[in-house]
Amino acid sequence: MRTRTKGIQVAEDGDRTVNKEHKGKRIFARLGAVSQESAEAWLREQQREIDVRLGQGATRYFSDGAKAYLADCGRRGVRTIDLIGYHIELLVPYIGNKPLSSVHMGTLESFIDDRVEGGAKPATINRTLEVVRTVLTKCARVWRDEFDQPWLSSAPLIEMLDESSARKPYPISWDEQKRLFAELPMHLQEMALYAVNTGCRDENVAGLRWSWERKIPELGRSVFVIPASEFKGNRPHVVVLNDVAWKVVEARRGRHDEYVFTYCNEKKRLAPDRIDTINNTAWQKARNRAKLAQVRVHDLRHTFGQRLRDAGVSNEDRAVLLGHAKSTMSEHYATPTVARLIEMANMVSQTRDTPTLLRVVNG
């Protein structure tokens, strides 16, 4: 049976098959019992790889689509252009630097959770999601490159929030962490373990670069300085690593020249490459097996914050560790300050209520 996306079919048992021609190349695979969104994401990635091999078209990012949309609104004299620009400004720190093919509900999760946490109502958030939907639709159906190909092969489904209720944060317990992490494949377990011990958002974990590392010889440790262009609020953020996060980083050294967290698909014999998001099919299946379907990737950040509070860490130190601190905070902390913040970040272990097996650290 055909689905909403040409080239993707679903059998009676729910298994999905991709059979599509893209620029003269056949794309075929039996993906099994995956969601429509996962099948579409897989198809987009295959199309992108063909584009790269053929050397056709430059990679376009959400910011490119947003600029084109604003320009189009200006030409048409859209009266709400300032409001549209406001919504785009909200989105840029989260998805502005992501390729169009990597923008979907999963990569919008951090944006949605941060807006909810900040008190925005679902109806307000939906207005921003409508802008995302419009930009992606135009990239798929209107704008074309010099090879007469659409900027985006197909627009993903952008779902609106239920305006009758708002989702609340769900910090996980140590027992829930144990159950969830035990179900994750190793590459996602490392990323999740790093996130729950630093409070970093999904995009700042997936996009973590070795070039952002700043060594502190006096402590025998490092911090990572996320540049303003990559961090919410357009200001740099210093990521302080507690002992667990530091062990995760040390275990990743030498695996990739650019990114800390990568994945190598050995079946396809592909070289290691960065992971767009923790919130992929493997994450979703893992949380279902752990009976924690309500847990989102952004809840790892909430968990770190909750554990800091439970450990008695001050509001000021929590703000620095989570990146809530104002722009007056320096991105170059003195060694004694970093040492104290590491000590504060390590206090999350004091809130442990059950022994937790962490394969990535303990082997």
N, C-alpha and C positions, 0 to 999 in steps of 0.2 A: 504494500500500500504506500502511495506517495505521501510525503509530508509537506510542510509549508516551504521547505527548501528544495529546489530542483536538484536532483542527484542523490537525495537521501531517501531511502525507503525503509519502512518498518514492517516486520513480519507479524503474524498473529501472536507469536509468543513474546513480542516486544523487542526482539533483536533488530538492530539497525545495520543497514548496509549502505555504503557509499559507492556510487558508480557514476562518475561524471568526467567529462572531458574539459580540460582547462588549457587554453592556448596550445591545442594540438597534443596535449599529454593526457593519458588516461589515468584517472585517480580511482582506485578500487580497493575496498577493504570491507571485511565483515567485522564490525566493531562489537557485536554482541549486545548485551542488555545495558546500553548506556542511554543517558538522557538525550533529548533532541538538542539541548544547548551544547552538550559535550560533543555530539556528532558534528554540529555546525562549527564548533571551535576547531576540531580536528581537521575538518575540510578546509577551513580558512588557513590553517597552518600549512597544509599540503600545497594549497594554491600559492601561498607566500613563498614556499621553498622553490616552486617552479619558476615564479617571477624572478627570484634571486639567481637561479641557474641560468635563466635566459637573459639576465642582465637588463630586464625591461622595467623602467619606472623606478623612481626613488622612493624610499620608505617615507610614508606620510604619517604624521602624528595627529593626535586629537587636537592639539593646538593649531595645526594647519587647517583642519576642518572648521574649528571655531572661528578662525580669522576669516575664512571664506564665507562662513554663515553671516558674520557681522557685516562684511562688505556687501553681501547680497541684500541684507536688511537695509543698509544705507542706500543702495541703488533704488530699492523699492519704496523708500520713504516710510519704513515701518515705524509707527509711533512709539512702540515699546522697546526700541533698540537699546536704550540705556538700561532697562531692566534685564534684557537678555545679556548685556555685557556684564551686569552684576552677577548673574548666575554663572557665567563663564569664569569670572574671577574666582568664584567659590570652587570651581571644579579644577582649575589649572594646577594647584599644588598636588592634587591627587592623580589626575590622569593626563595632564597636559603634555607630558613627555612620553606617553605610551603610544606605540604604534596603533593605528586605527583598529587593526585586527585583534589587538589585545584588550580592547575596551568592551566590557560586558558587565553583567550584574555582579560577578565575582570581584572584579577590580573596583567596583563602585561601593563595595561593602564598607570599607573604612570611611569613606565620605559619608555614607548614610549613618553609620553608627556615631561618628563624631558630631554630626548635625543633631541627632537625637539626644546625645549626651549634652549638647549645648543648649537644649531646650526648644529646638525647632520642631514645629508640628508636622505630621506626615503630609498635610496638604501643601505646606511650604516647601518641603523637600521634593514633593512630586513636581512642582513647577520647574525645579532645576533638572530633574530627571527627564522632563519633557524636552528640555533644551538638548540634552544628550541624545535622546531618541531622534530629534529632528536633524541634528548634525550628522549622525550615523546614517540616517535614511538618505540624506542628500549625497553623502559620500558614496553610497551604494547605487543610487538611482539617477543622480543628476551630474555630478562633477566627474570628469574623465581626464586621463593623463594624455601625454603626447602620443601614446600608442593606441588611443581611443579605448582604453580600458578604464573601468570605474575605479575610483580611489579605494573602494572597499568591495570585496566580492559579494558580500551579503550583510545586511544589517542584523545584528543580534537582537533578541527580544529584550527590551528594557521594561521591566514590570514596575507598575506604580505601587506605592505602599498602601496598605489598608488604612484609610483615613479615620476609621472608627476606633483604632487602637494603635499605640506606639510600643515598639519592642523595648524592653528594659535590658540593661547590661546583665550578663550572666557570668560572673567570675566563677571559675571552676575550683573544686576542692582538690586536695592532693590525691585522693582516691580516684576522682574523675580524670585527673591528669594521667594517672597511671594507666587507667583503662583506655583512654583515647590514644595516648602515645604508643601503647603496645600494638595498636592496630595500624599505625602509620608506617609507610615504607621509610627506609632509613633517611633518604634525602629530605623528606618532609618532617621527620622526627627531629632532625638537626635544626631545621628552620623554626619549628614550633618551640623547641627547647630554648633557642636563642630569643625568640619573641617573648616568651613568658618570663624570661629573666632580664630583659631590657626594657620591655614595654614598647618596643618599636612597632610601628604600623606595618601592615602587610607589604606595602610597596617599598618601604625602606629596608625590609628584610630581603625581599626578592631581588632588589636592585643594589644591595650592599656591595661596594667596590673596594678593592685593596688600596686603591689610590687615596681613599679617604682615611686610611689608618694613620694615626700619629703616635709614634712610640714615646714612652716615658721611661728612659733608661733607669732613673732612680728607683722606680717601682718594679722594673722588669715586666711591665705591662704596656698595653696600648689603649687608646680610645679611638673611636671613629667619629670624624666630623662630617655630618651630612650637610652638604652645601645648601644654601638658601633656595636654590632652584629646584631642589629635590624634596624639600621639607615643607609641611603645612605651615602657612603663615609667612612664607618667603623669608625665612631667617635661618641661619645655620643652627644645627643642634649637635651637641657633643653627647655621644652615646658612651656611657660608663658601663664597663663590663664587670659583672660580679664573677665569682670563681667559676660558676657553671657556664656562663656565656663565654668566658675566656677559654675554657677547655673546648668548647664547640668551635671557636675560631681557630684555635691551635690545630685541631683535628682537620681543618679544611685547608691548611697551608699547602701550597705546591700543587693543588688540583686544577687551578685555572689562573691564567695570568691577570684577568680583569675582575671577575666576580667571585665573591666568597662562596655563595651557594649556587651550585650548578647540578645538572642532571645529565647522565649519559645513558641513552637508550641503546643498550648492548644488542638487542634483537635487530635493530635497524642499522647497527654499526655506525651510529652518528657520533661526532665529537661532542664532548661535554659543552653544554650551553646553559645560559642563565634560565631561571624558572620565573615565569611571568607573575605567578601568584601562588600562595599556599592553598588558596581556595579553589582547588581543581577537583577533578573527579575522584582522585585517590583520597583526598581529604574528606569529601562528602561521603564516600563509601565507608571510610574508617570511622567517622563519627556515628554513622548509622549502626555499624557493627558493635560499637561501644555503647549503643543506646543513649547517645548524646546528640541527637539530631538538632537540638535547640542551640548547640554551641557554635558560634561563629568565630572566624579567625580573629576578629577584633576583640573577642572576649579574652584572648590571651593577654592583650594589653590591659584590659580591665582587671584581670587576675593579678598581674604584677602590681598595679596600683592598690588593689585591695590588700594584698599581702604586705605591702609597705605600710599601709595604715595599721593593719593588725599588729605589725612589729613595732609600732610606736614611732616610726620615722616622721619627722616634722613636716608640716605643710610646705615649707620652703624647699626642703631637700626633695620631697616628692615632686614638686613642680619642676625642679632642675632635672631629675632623673627621667621624668615622663615628657619633658620638652614643653611643659606649660609655662616655663619661665618667660618673662618679658624680654624684649630686645635689649634691655639694659644689661642682661647677663652676658659676660664675655664668653666667646667661643674658645678662649685659650686659658683654661683654668691652671692655677699654680699647682705644683706637685702635691703640697699638703691638702689642697682642696680635693683633688682627684682621689687621693688616698682615703680621705674621709667619706667621699661619695661611694667609693668601692665598698667600704665598711658598711655604709647604710644599705647599699644594694644587696649585700650578702645577708642582711638581716631577714630577708624573705624566707630563708631556710629555717628560721626559728618558728615559723608558723606551720611547719609541717605537722600534719595530724596522723599520717600513716607513712611507713617506709615506702619509697617509690623507686622502682627499678628503672634506671635510665640507661638504656643500652648504648646510646651514643657516647656517653661519658665513661661508663664503667666497663664497656666492652662486652 
